[in-house]
Amino acid sequence: MAKPEGWRRDLAAYPFKTDVPTRWADLDMLGHINNVSMAGLFEEGRGRFNRSLDLHRGGPGVRWLIAAVDLAYLAEAHHPHDVTVASGIGQIGDRSWTILSGAFQKGVCVATCDTTLVYTDACGACAYPAAFREKFEAARVVSP
């Protein structure tokens, strides 16, 4: 897997930022934040980002699902320092969108995460409401 583009390691490229505390339980045998815990830190940051977008689902059975998650580990992260999870919208489709995130510790990008979400109803993937696109456009990452 190729390393993420350089702009992905720039905190300023992401419109949303949230600090997530690390825990002693996040450490591996070498004293680093382990890969599963890093995925959990991204999950927490993604949840906070989604809430900030204030997306409202349609009716019963309508939801969005994670279709893919791609993590790239770039440097070691350590406890007890918080991780700043920075996020923004990347690709926007008609039924799906991608959240691009970076995990930063002490100003250094230690990992990136790309998450593709799909809007669904009881029949499968479907078009999301028009209001979603406006919110996605407003929350796009700033890339060259």
Secondary structure, DSSP 8 states (H G I E B T S, - for coil): -----GGGG-GGG-SEEEEE---GGGB-TTSSB-HHHHHHHHHHHHHHHHHHHT----STT-EEEEEEEEEEE-S---TTS-EEEEEEEEEE-SSEEEEEEEEEETTEEEEEEEEEEEEEETTEE----HHHHHHHHHTB----
